């Protein structure tokens, strides 16, 4: 199990076509802050029906988009 799996499951359960989560919301879901490894793990979101869109370091949020399979 990936350390980011709780986040991917949260996205899948939400079911929105697009979802913007703040770093704080992600910390609440995961129990830890996202770090540089997120860039490696973000491809896993596709298995749960999402793609990682924009990662804004300035605004401190990540946009997720439902993938078209």
MARSE-175215 format. One record per atom (N, C-alpha, C, CB): residue number from 1; chain; x, y, z. Coordinates in nm, 2 decimals. Glycine has a CB too. Example, Ala and Ser with C-alpha at 12.3 -4.5 7.8 and 13.67 -1.06 7.14 Angstrom:
2
+------+-------+--------+--------+--------+
! resi ! chain !      x !      y !      z !
+------+-------+--------+--------+--------+
!    1 !     A !   1.32 !  -0.57 !   0.78 !
!    1 !     A !   1.23 !  -0.45 !   0.78 !
!    1 !     A !   1.32 !  -0.33 !   0.78 !
!    1 !     A !   1.13 !  -0.45 !   0.90 !
!    2 !     A !   1.28 !  -0.22 !   0.71 !
!    2 !     A !   1.37 !  -0.11 !   0.71 !
!    2 !     A !   1.29 !   0.00 !   0.79 !
!    2 !     A !   1.41 !  -0.06 !   0.57 !
+------+-------+--------+--------+--------+
***
This chain:
69
+------+-------+--------+--------+--------+
! resi ! chain !      x !      y !      z !
+------+-------+--------+--------+--------+
!    1 !     A !   0.08 !  -0.12 !   0.00 !
!    1 !     A !   0.00 !   0.00 !   0.00 !
!    1 !     A !   0.09 !   0.12 !   0.00 !
!    1 !     A !  -0.10 !   0.00 !   0.12 !
!    2 !     A !   0.06 !   0.22 !  -0.09 !
!    2 !     A !   0.13 !   0.34 !  -0.10 !
!    2 !     A !   0.09 !   0.43 !   0.02 !
!    2 !     A !   0.10 !   0.41 !  -0.23 !
!    3 !     A !   0.19 !   0.52 !   0.06 !
!    3 !     A !   0.16 !   0.61 !   0.17 !
!    3 !     A !   0.05 !   0.71 !   0.13 !
!    3 !     A !   0.28 !   0.68 !   0.21 !
!    4 !     A !   0.03 !   0.73 !   0.00 !
!    4 !     A !  -0.07 !   0.83 !  -0.05 !
!    4 !     A !  -0.20 !   0.76 !  -0.08 !
!    4 !     A !  -0.02 !   0.89 !  -0.18 !
!    5 !     A !  -0.22 !   0.63 !  -0.06 !
!    5 !     A !  -0.34 !   0.56 !  -0.09 !
!    5 !     A !  -0.46 !   0.62 !  -0.02 !
!    5 !     A !  -0.33 !   0.42 !  -0.05 !
!    6 !     A !  -0.46 !   0.67 !   0.10 !
!    6 !     A !  -0.57 !   0.73 !   0.16 !
!    6 !     A !  -0.62 !   0.85 !   0.08 !
!    6 !     A !  -0.54 !   0.77 !   0.31 !
!    7 !     A !  -0.53 !   0.93 !   0.03 !
!    7 !     A !  -0.57 !   1.04 !  -0.06 !
!    7 !     A !  -0.64 !   1.00 !  -0.18 !
!    7 !     A !  -0.44 !   1.13 !  -0.09 !
!    8 !     A !  -0.58 !   0.90 !  -0.25 !
!    8 !     A !  -0.65 !   0.85 !  -0.37 !
!    8 !     A !  -0.79 !   0.79 !  -0.34 !
!    8 !     A !  -0.56 !   0.74 !  -0.44 !
!    9 !     A !  -0.80 !   0.72 !  -0.23 !
!    9 !     A !  -0.93 !   0.67 !  -0.20 !
!    9 !     A !  -1.03 !   0.78 !  -0.17 !
!    9 !     A !  -0.92 !   0.57 !  -0.07 !
!   10 !     A !  -0.98 !   0.89 !  -0.11 !
!   10 !     A !  -1.07 !   1.01 !  -0.08 !
!   10 !     A !  -1.12 !   1.07 !  -0.21 !
!   10 !     A !  -0.99 !   1.11 !   0.00 !
!   11 !     A !  -1.03 !   1.08 !  -0.31 !
!   11 !     A !  -1.07 !   1.13 !  -0.44 !
!   11 !     A !  -1.18 !   1.04 !  -0.50 !
!   11 !     A !  -0.95 !   1.14 !  -0.53 !
!   12 !     A !  -1.15 !   0.91 !  -0.50 !
!   12 !     A !  -1.25 !   0.82 !  -0.56 !
!   12 !     A !  -1.38 !   0.83 !  -0.49 !
!   12 !     A !  -1.19 !   0.68 !  -0.55 !
!   13 !     A !  -1.38 !   0.84 !  -0.36 !
!   13 !     A !  -1.51 !   0.85 !  -0.29 !
!   13 !     A !  -1.58 !   0.98 !  -0.32 !
!   13 !     A !  -1.49 !   0.83 !  -0.14 !
!   14 !     A !  -1.51 !   1.08 !  -0.34 !
!   14 !     A !  -1.57 !   1.21 !  -0.37 !
!   14 !     A !  -1.64 !   1.21 !  -0.50 !
!   14 !     A !  -1.46 !   1.32 !  -0.37 !
!   15 !     A !  -1.57 !   1.15 !  -0.61 !
!   15 !     A !  -1.64 !   1.14 !  -0.74 !
!   15 !     A !  -1.65 !   1.26 !  -0.82 !
!   15 !     A !  -1.77 !   1.08 !  -0.72 !
!   16 !     A !  -1.60 !   1.38 !  -0.78 !
!   16 !     A !  -1.62 !   1.50 !  -0.86 !
!   16 !     A !  -1.53 !   1.49 !  -0.99 !
!   16 !     A !  -1.57 !   1.62 !  -0.77 !
!   17 !     A !  -1.57 !   1.57 !  -1.09 !
!   17 !     A !  -1.49 !   1.57 !  -1.21 !
!   17 !     A !  -1.36 !   1.65 !  -1.19 !
!   17 !     A !  -1.57 !   1.63 !  -1.32 !
!   18 !     A !  -1.36 !   1.74 !  -1.10 !
!   18 !     A !  -1.24 !   1.82 !  -1.06 !
!   18 !     A !  -1.25 !   1.85 !  -0.91 !
!   18 !     A !  -1.23 !   1.94 !  -1.15 !
!   19 !     A !  -1.14 !   1.85 !  -0.85 !
!   19 !     A !  -1.14 !   1.87 !  -0.70 !
!   19 !     A !  -1.01 !   1.95 !  -0.67 !
!   19 !     A !  -1.15 !   1.74 !  -0.62 !
!   20 !     A !  -1.02 !   2.05 !  -0.59 !
!   20 !     A !  -0.90 !   2.13 !  -0.55 !
!   20 !     A !  -0.89 !   2.11 !  -0.40 !
!   20 !     A !  -0.91 !   2.28 !  -0.59 !
!   21 !     A !  -0.78 !   2.06 !  -0.35 !
!   21 !     A !  -0.76 !   2.04 !  -0.21 !
!   21 !     A !  -0.64 !   2.12 !  -0.17 !
!   21 !     A !  -0.73 !   1.89 !  -0.18 !
!   22 !     A !  -0.65 !   2.19 !  -0.05 !
!   22 !     A !  -0.54 !   2.26 !   0.00 !
!   22 !     A !  -0.44 !   2.17 !   0.06 !
!   22 !     A !  -0.58 !   2.37 !   0.10 !
!   23 !     A !  -0.32 !   2.21 !   0.08 !
!   23 !     A !  -0.21 !   2.13 !   0.15 !
!   23 !     A !  -0.26 !   2.09 !   0.29 !
!   23 !     A !  -0.08 !   2.21 !   0.16 !
!   24 !     A !  -0.33 !   2.18 !   0.35 !
!   24 !     A !  -0.39 !   2.15 !   0.49 !
!   24 !     A !  -0.49 !   2.04 !   0.48 !
!   24 !     A !  -0.45 !   2.28 !   0.55 !
!   25 !     A !  -0.58 !   2.04 !   0.38 !
!   25 !     A !  -0.68 !   1.94 !   0.37 !
!   25 !     A !  -0.61 !   1.80 !   0.34 !
!   25 !     A !  -0.78 !   1.97 !   0.25 !
!   26 !     A !  -0.51 !   1.81 !   0.26 !
!   26 !     A !  -0.44 !   1.68 !   0.22 !
!   26 !     A !  -0.37 !   1.63 !   0.35 !
!   26 !     A !  -0.33 !   1.71 !   0.11 !
!   27 !     A !  -0.31 !   1.72 !   0.43 !
!   27 !     A !  -0.25 !   1.68 !   0.56 !
!   27 !     A !  -0.35 !   1.61 !   0.65 !
!   27 !     A !  -0.18 !   1.80 !   0.63 !
!   28 !     A !  -0.47 !   1.66 !   0.65 !
!   28 !     A !  -0.57 !   1.61 !   0.73 !
!   28 !     A !  -0.61 !   1.46 !   0.69 !
!   28 !     A !  -0.70 !   1.70 !   0.73 !
!   29 !     A !  -0.62 !   1.45 !   0.56 !
!   29 !     A !  -0.65 !   1.32 !   0.50 !
!   29 !     A !  -0.54 !   1.21 !   0.52 !
!   29 !     A !  -0.68 !   1.33 !   0.35 !
!   30 !     A !  -0.42 !   1.26 !   0.50 !
!   30 !     A !  -0.30 !   1.16 !   0.51 !
!   30 !     A !  -0.24 !   1.15 !   0.65 !
!   30 !     A !  -0.20 !   1.21 !   0.42 !
!   31 !     A !  -0.25 !   1.26 !   0.73 !
!   31 !     A !  -0.19 !   1.25 !   0.86 !
!   31 !     A !  -0.04 !   1.30 !   0.85 !
!   31 !     A !  -0.19 !   1.12 !   0.91 !
!   32 !     A !   0.00 !   1.35 !   0.74 !
!   32 !     A !   0.13 !   1.41 !   0.72 !
!   32 !     A !   0.13 !   1.50 !   0.60 !
!   32 !     A !   0.24 !   1.29 !   0.70 !
!   33 !     A !   0.23 !   1.59 !   0.59 !
!   33 !     A !   0.25 !   1.69 !   0.48 !
!   33 !     A !   0.30 !   1.62 !   0.36 !
!   33 !     A !   0.34 !   1.80 !   0.52 !
!   34 !     A !   0.25 !   1.66 !   0.24 !
!   34 !     A !   0.30 !   1.61 !   0.12 !
!   34 !     A !   0.44 !   1.66 !   0.11 !
!   34 !     A !   0.21 !   1.65 !   0.00 !
!   35 !     A !   0.53 !   1.58 !   0.04 !
!   35 !     A !   0.67 !   1.62 !   0.02 !
!   35 !     A !   0.71 !   1.60 !  -0.12 !
!   35 !     A !   0.76 !   1.55 !   0.12 !
!   36 !     A !   0.83 !   1.61 !  -0.15 !
!   36 !     A !   0.88 !   1.59 !  -0.29 !
!   36 !     A !   0.84 !   1.46 !  -0.35 !
!   36 !     A !   1.03 !   1.61 !  -0.29 !
!   37 !     A !   0.83 !   1.36 !  -0.26 !
!   37 !     A !   0.80 !   1.22 !  -0.31 !
!   37 !     A !   0.66 !   1.22 !  -0.38 !
!   37 !     A !   0.80 !   1.12 !  -0.20 !
!   38 !     A !   0.57 !   1.32 !  -0.35 !
!   38 !     A !   0.44 !   1.33 !  -0.41 !
!   38 !     A !   0.45 !   1.33 !  -0.56 !
!   38 !     A !   0.37 !   1.45 !  -0.36 !
!   39 !     A !   0.56 !   1.39 !  -0.61 !
!   39 !     A !   0.57 !   1.39 !  -0.76 !
!   39 !     A !   0.60 !   1.26 !  -0.81 !
!   39 !     A !   0.69 !   1.48 !  -0.79 !
!   40 !     A !   0.66 !   1.17 !  -0.74 !
!   40 !     A !   0.68 !   1.03 !  -0.78 !
!   40 !     A !   0.55 !   0.95 !  -0.77 !
!   40 !     A !   0.79 !   0.96 !  -0.70 !
!   41 !     A !   0.48 !   0.97 !  -0.66 !
!   41 !     A !   0.35 !   0.89 !  -0.64 !
!   41 !     A !   0.23 !   0.94 !  -0.71 !
!   41 !     A !   0.33 !   0.89 !  -0.49 !
!   42 !     A !   0.23 !   1.06 !  -0.76 !
!   42 !     A !   0.11 !   1.12 !  -0.82 !
!   42 !     A !   0.05 !   1.03 !  -0.93 !
!   42 !     A !   0.14 !   1.25 !  -0.87 !
!   43 !     A !   0.14 !   0.95 !  -1.00 !
!   43 !     A !   0.09 !   0.87 !  -1.11 !
!   43 !     A !  -0.01 !   0.76 !  -1.06 !
!   43 !     A !   0.20 !   0.80 !  -1.18 !
!   44 !     A !   0.00 !   0.73 !  -0.93 !
!   44 !     A !  -0.09 !   0.63 !  -0.87 !
!   44 !     A !  -0.24 !   0.67 !  -0.87 !
!   44 !     A !  -0.05 !   0.60 !  -0.73 !
!   45 !     A !  -0.26 !   0.80 !  -0.87 !
!   45 !     A !  -0.40 !   0.86 !  -0.87 !
!   45 !     A !  -0.48 !   0.80 !  -0.99 !
!   45 !     A !  -0.40 !   1.01 !  -0.88 !
!   46 !     A !  -0.41 !   0.77 !  -1.10 !
!   46 !     A !  -0.48 !   0.73 !  -1.22 !
!   46 !     A !  -0.55 !   0.59 !  -1.19 !
!   46 !     A !  -0.38 !   0.71 !  -1.33 !
!   47 !     A !  -0.50 !   0.51 !  -1.11 !
!   47 !     A !  -0.56 !   0.38 !  -1.07 !
!   47 !     A !  -0.69 !   0.40 !  -1.00 !
!   47 !     A !  -0.46 !   0.30 !  -0.98 !
!   48 !     A !  -0.71 !   0.52 !  -0.94 !
!   48 !     A !  -0.83 !   0.55 !  -0.87 !
!   48 !     A !  -0.92 !   0.65 !  -0.95 !
!   48 !     A !  -0.80 !   0.61 !  -0.73 !
!   49 !     A !  -0.89 !   0.67 !  -1.07 !
!   49 !     A !  -0.97 !   0.75 !  -1.16 !
!   49 !     A !  -0.94 !   0.89 !  -1.17 !
!   49 !     A !  -1.11 !   0.73 !  -1.12 !
!   50 !     A !  -0.83 !   0.93 !  -1.12 !
!   50 !     A !  -0.79 !   1.08 !  -1.12 !
!   50 !     A !  -0.65 !   1.10 !  -1.18 !
!   50 !     A !  -0.80 !   1.13 !  -0.98 !
!   51 !     A !  -0.63 !   1.22 !  -1.22 !
!   51 !     A !  -0.49 !   1.27 !  -1.25 !
!   51 !     A !  -0.46 !   1.39 !  -1.17 !
!   51 !     A !  -0.48 !   1.30 !  -1.41 !
!   52 !     A !  -0.34 !   1.40 !  -1.13 !
!   52 !     A !  -0.30 !   1.52 !  -1.06 !
!   52 !     A !  -0.28 !   1.63 !  -1.16 !
!   52 !     A !  -0.16 !   1.50 !  -0.98 !
!   53 !     A !  -0.35 !   1.74 !  -1.14 !
!   53 !     A !  -0.34 !   1.86 !  -1.23 !
!   53 !     A !  -0.24 !   1.95 !  -1.18 !
!   53 !     A !  -0.48 !   1.93 !  -1.25 !
!   54 !     A !  -0.28 !   2.07 !  -1.15 !
!   54 !     A !  -0.19 !   2.18 !  -1.11 !
!   54 !     A !  -0.15 !   2.16 !  -0.96 !
!   54 !     A !  -0.25 !   2.32 !  -1.13 !
!   55 !     A !  -0.02 !   2.18 !  -0.94 !
!   55 !     A !   0.03 !   2.18 !  -0.80 !
!   55 !     A !   0.08 !   2.33 !  -0.78 !
!   55 !     A !   0.14 !   2.08 !  -0.77 !
!   56 !     A !   0.01 !   2.40 !  -0.70 !
!   56 !     A !   0.04 !   2.54 !  -0.67 !
!   56 !     A !   0.11 !   2.56 !  -0.54 !
!   56 !     A !  -0.08 !   2.63 !  -0.68 !
!   57 !     A !   0.24 !   2.58 !  -0.55 !
!   57 !     A !   0.32 !   2.60 !  -0.42 !
!   57 !     A !   0.29 !   2.74 !  -0.36 !
!   57 !     A !   0.47 !   2.59 !  -0.45 !
!   58 !     A !   0.26 !   2.84 !  -0.45 !
!   58 !     A !   0.22 !   2.97 !  -0.40 !
!   58 !     A !   0.09 !   2.97 !  -0.33 !
!   58 !     A !   0.22 !   3.07 !  -0.52 !
!   59 !     A !  -0.01 !   2.91 !  -0.39 !
!   59 !     A !  -0.15 !   2.91 !  -0.33 !
!   59 !     A !  -0.17 !   2.79 !  -0.24 !
!   59 !     A !  -0.25 !   2.91 !  -0.44 !
!   60 !     A !  -0.07 !   2.70 !  -0.23 !
!   60 !     A !  -0.07 !   2.58 !  -0.15 !
!   60 !     A !  -0.20 !   2.49 !  -0.17 !
!   60 !     A !  -0.07 !   2.62 !   0.00 !
!   61 !     A !  -0.22 !   2.45 !  -0.29 !
!   61 !     A !  -0.32 !   2.36 !  -0.32 !
!   61 !     A !  -0.28 !   2.27 !  -0.44 !
!   61 !     A !  -0.45 !   2.44 !  -0.36 !
!   62 !     A !  -0.36 !   2.16 !  -0.45 !
!   62 !     A !  -0.34 !   2.07 !  -0.56 !
!   62 !     A !  -0.48 !   2.05 !  -0.63 !
!   62 !     A !  -0.28 !   1.93 !  -0.51 !
!   63 !     A !  -0.48 !   2.05 !  -0.76 !
!   63 !     A !  -0.60 !   2.03 !  -0.84 !
!   63 !     A !  -0.59 !   1.89 !  -0.89 !
!   63 !     A !  -0.62 !   2.13 !  -0.95 !
!   64 !     A !  -0.70 !   1.81 !  -0.87 !
!   64 !     A !  -0.72 !   1.68 !  -0.93 !
!   64 !     A !  -0.83 !   1.67 !  -1.03 !
!   64 !     A !  -0.74 !   1.57 !  -0.81 !
!   65 !     A !  -0.81 !   1.60 !  -1.14 !
!   65 !     A !  -0.91 !   1.59 !  -1.24 !
!   65 !     A !  -0.94 !   1.45 !  -1.27 !
!   65 !     A !  -0.86 !   1.66 !  -1.37 !
!   66 !     A !  -1.07 !   1.42 !  -1.28 !
!   66 !     A !  -1.11 !   1.28 !  -1.32 !
!   66 !     A !  -1.05 !   1.24 !  -1.45 !
!   66 !     A !  -1.27 !   1.27 !  -1.32 !
!   67 !     A !  -0.99 !   1.13 !  -1.45 !
!   67 !     A !  -0.92 !   1.08 !  -1.58 !
!   67 !     A !  -1.03 !   1.02 !  -1.67 !
!   67 !     A !  -0.81 !   0.98 !  -1.55 !
!   68 !     A !  -1.01 !   1.03 !  -1.79 !
!   68 !     A !  -1.10 !   0.97 !  -1.89 !
!   68 !     A !  -1.03 !   0.84 !  -1.94 !
!   68 !     A !  -1.12 !   1.07 !  -2.02 !
!   69 !     A !  -1.10 !   0.73 !  -1.89 !
!   69 !     A !  -1.04 !   0.60 !  -1.93 !
!   69 !     A !  -1.11 !   0.55 !  -2.05 !
!   69 !     A !  -1.07 !   0.50 !  -1.81 !
+------+-------+--------+--------+--------+
***
